[in-house]
Amino acid sequence: MRAYSRALSLLAVCLAACSPKPAKVVLEQLPMQYGDTSMVKDYPFAKDPTVIRHGDGYYMYYSLMPFDPAPQDNSTPPKFNDWHAAIARSTDLVNWTRVGDLDLRDTKGNPLRGAVAPCVRKLDGKIHMFYQMAWEGTDGIANIWHATSEDGITFSNTCDRPIIVPETTWSIKRSIDAEFYRVKDKLILLFATRNTTATYQIMGMAEAPYGSDYGPDKWTLLSVDGPLMKPEYPWEMSCTEAPTVVKHKGVWYMFYAGAYNHEGQQIGMATSTDGYHYTRIAPDGLFFTHGPEGSWNACESGHPGVFQDDDGQVYLFYQGKRSMDATYNLSVCKVSFEKR
């Protein structure tokens, strides 16, 4: 029995030693600052970035605030709200030019307006987008939808209802800030929601069979007994949201936003060796702070969006603003993984 116990102990030690270890993550700020002036001239605005490589360049998707809502008419009436998403293009990830508003269609081909915080990735060469939008019958509560695209500009919903409406004892029926990535034969979906009194922003996780249509009936909620992550440290205040994940040498790195917008949001990091269970980096998860006084992001560095290029290089896009009443702009850092 003692020999058996010793063998098990040695096996546990060997497995622990062989498990991948998180690297030291280092950021290099690149000279990018982008804001969309299509809504109000001389007032650039863009938030919630996500990026893909497409063709000989890159597309960046982001949220636009409804400064000047389009007139409502019977031909293309705005749906649900006037927030929407837009697209910019670049060949170097630093200099961006607006392409136009994201062209979103329902399953019958009718235009939709109201997509916010899109997360766009390519899966097996096809462009997928998970985004949030309020829908009829939910009193303005937003949930996550799924759409696909061939050209990266026109997206079509794959179903007529949200794909994830959390039914839990610890949250309201809200799902926003989608992130998705593959773990073996599953597609993992991370999302933000709120507690039952809607006072704290917290995060959940679901999974679907990889390669399915990712419709509402394909998702299994994994955060059943409680949230994946909730605010625990002073810098996170009342909010943990906007998760974004990249895998490097067997370790998943999750960047996330702590504190609400307009409350000095900053970026935290947590790591996982299985893609399911995450641990904040020591001592409190805080990874990337807002800038020094007087800088363009002195008030906020938030809502990260990670992008891995075809050559393996990783970039971290994020939103920032100078002061509480300033507009949002987007920027990017080059990410390096160094041995500890």
N, C-alpha and C positions, 0 to 999 in steps of 0.2 A: 504493500500500500504506500509506504514511504517513497519507494522508487517511482511509483505511478504519479504521486503528487509532485515529486521533484521534476519529472518529465513534463507535467503540465505547466509547472512554473517556468521551466526553461523555454517551453513553447511560447508562453505568454510574453516572456522577455524578448524572444526572437521576433515575434510578430510586432511588438512595440518598436523594436529597433529597426525593423524593415518598413514600417509605416512611413509614408511620405511626410516630410516636415515642412511647415510653412516657411517660405523664404522671407527675407526682408524686402519690403516693397518700397521702391524709391520713385519719386515723381520728378519730372523735368518739365517745367512750364514752357509751353510753346507760345509764340507771339500771335495768338488768335483772339479776336474779340468780334463777335457777330451779334447784330440785332436787326430785326425786320422792321422796316419803316413803311410797309404797305398800308397799315391801318391809320397811322397818324404820322405825317411828315415830320422829320427831325425829332422823332420820339421812338428810337429803336426799342424793340421788345422781342424776346424769345426766351422760352424756358422749356424744361423737360426734354433734353436732347437724347436722341438715339441715332446711330450711324450704321450704314452698311456700305460695302464696296459693290458697285454695280457698273458693268462695262469697263470703260477706261477711267472711271472716276469714282466719286463717293456721293451718296445722298445722306443728308442729315434731316431728320424729322423733328419737329418741335411744336410746342403749343403757342397759340396766339390769343391774346386777350381781346374781347369784343369792344374795342374802343368805338368803332363805327359800324354797328351791325348792318348787314345787307338788308335792303328793303324787302319786306315780306310780300310775296305775290303768289298767285295760284299756280304758277308754273314750277318754281323751285323754292317752296317755302322752307325757311330754316327749321330744322328739327330739334326740339327739346331745349337747346340753348345756343348761344352765339359764340361760345368758345369754339375754336377749331384748330386743326393742325395744318402746318405748312411744310414746304420742302426747300432746301438749299442744296446746291451742288458745288463740289470742289475737286481739284485734281491733286491737291497737296495736303489736305486736312487742316489747312491754316486759313486760306483765302476762300471765302464762300460767297456764292451769288444765289439770290432767291430764284427758285424755279417757278413757284406758284403755290396756291393752296392745294392740299391733298384732296384728290378727287375720290370721295368715298361713295359707294353705291350699296343699296340694299340688295336682297337676293333677287329682286325683280328688275334691277337696273336703275331704280330711281335714286337721285342724288340725296345724300344725307349730310347734315351739318351738325357738328357737335362732338366730333372725335377729339379727345384730349389725352395728353401724356402717352403717345403711341410708343410701343416697344416693337421694333422691327428687326428681324433676323432672317437669314437664309437657312432653310432646312433642306438638305439634299437638292440644292439649286433653286428651290422655290421660295419666293418672298412671302413671309408670314408677318402679320401685324396683330398684336393684342393691344387693345386700347380701351379707354373708359368712356362711357357716355350714359347720361341719365336716360331713362326710357319711360314710356307711358305706363302709368299705374303704380309708380314707385315714389311719388311725391318728391321728385328731384334727386333721389338717391342714385348715385352712379354705380354701374357695374361694368365688368370687363366683357368685351366682345372679341370675335375673331374674324379676320379678313385676310385675303390673299391677293397677290398682284403678280402680273407678268412683267410689267415695265417699271415698277417702283413708284409710279405716280397715281395710277388708277387702281383702287382697291375695291374688292367686292366682299361683302359679308358672306360668310358661309352658312349662317343660320339667322332666323328672325327673332332671336332673343339672346340675352347674355349667356356666356358659357359658364360663368361661376357666380352664384348668389349664395354666399355662405349662410348655412343654417346651423348656428352654434348657440351655446349657452353663454358664450363669452364675448360675442360681437353683435353688431347690427348687421343687416343684410346689405352690406356695402363691400365692393371690391374695386380698388383703383391701383394705379402705379404698377402695372403688370411687368413682370420679368419672366423669361422662359429659357430653359436650357436642358440639354439631354443628360440623363444618367442611365446608362445601359439601355434597356428597352422601354424606358419611360421618358416622357417630357414633363419636366417639373415647371410648375407655375407658382411664382411668388406674387403676393399682392398685399396691399395695405387696406386696412379697414379701421373700425373704431370699436371701442368697448361698448357695453350695453347702454351706457349713459351718454355715449358720443362725446366724451371729454378727452379721451386719449387715442392717438393714432398708433395702431399696432399692426403686426404683420402676420400673414398666414401662408400656408403652402398646400398645394394640391398636385395631383399627378394624373396623367392620361397615357394610354399606350402610345408609344412613339410610332409615327406613321399613320395614325388614325385620322379621322376628319376633325378631331378636337372639338366636336360638338358638345352641347351641354350634358349629354348622357355619357360622355367618355371620362369625365373628371371625377376623381375620388378625393375628397377633402382629407388631408393628412393631419391638419391642425384641429383635432377633434376635442381634446381635453383643455386646450389653451392655445394662446398665440405662439407663433414661431419666435417672435421677438416683440418686446414691449419696452417703453422707456424705463431705464433703471439708474441712469447716472445724471448728475446735474446738467451737463451740457446738452443732453437729449430732451430736457424739459418734459413736454407732454406729447412727444411725437417721435416715432421711428417709422420711416416710410422710404419709398423710392429705392428698393433694393435693385442691384445690378450685379451680375455674377460672371466671372471668367475662370476657366480652369487652366492651371499651369503645373505640369509635372506631378499630377496626381492629387493636387490640392485645389479646392474651389475657394476663390476669394470673393466675398460679398462686400461691395461698397454700398453704403446706405446713408440716408439723410437723417440727422437728428435735430429736433426742434422744428416747429412749424415755420413756414414762410413768414417773413416779416418779424421773426423773433431771433434773428441771427443764426439761421440754419447753417450747420457744418456737416462734414462727411466723416462717417465712421467706417470701420472695417471689421469683418469677422471672417473666420476661415473654417473649412470643413474638409474632412478626408473621405466623406462618402456622398457629398452633395445634398444631404438631408439635415444633418445636425451641425449647427454653427456655434462657434465660440468667439466672442469679441477678443480682439487683440488687447494685451495688457497695456495700461491698467484699467482703462474704461472704454475702450473701443474707438476713441477719438483718433482720427487719422489725418485729416486735412482741414485746417481751420480757415476762417475767412482772412482776408488780407489786412495789412497794416492800415492805420488811419490815413485817409486821403486817397487810398487806392480804389480801383474800379469795383473791387469786391470786398471793400472794408466792412460792409454790413453782413454779407452772406456769401458763402460758397456752398451750394446745395444741389439737390436732385441730380446725382451722378448718373452717367450712362457710359458703360464700358464697351469698347469696340476692339476686336482682335482682327488685324489685317491678315491677308493671305500669307504673308511671310512670317506670321506668328507674333509680330510686334503688337503690343497692347497699348491702347490710348484710353484715357479717362476724360470724358467730356463732362462739363458741369455748368450750372448757372450761377451768376453772381450779380450783386448790385452794390452800389456805393453807399446808399443810405436807405432808411426805412421807406421813404417816399420816392426813391429812384426807380428807374425802369430796370428790367432784367436783360442781361446780355449773356452770351455763351462763350466758353473758352475750353481749352484742352491741355492736358499734360501727357507727356510720354511716360509710360510705365516700365520700370525695370524690376526684375526679380533677382535679388542677390543672396548668396549663401550667408547664413548667419555664422 
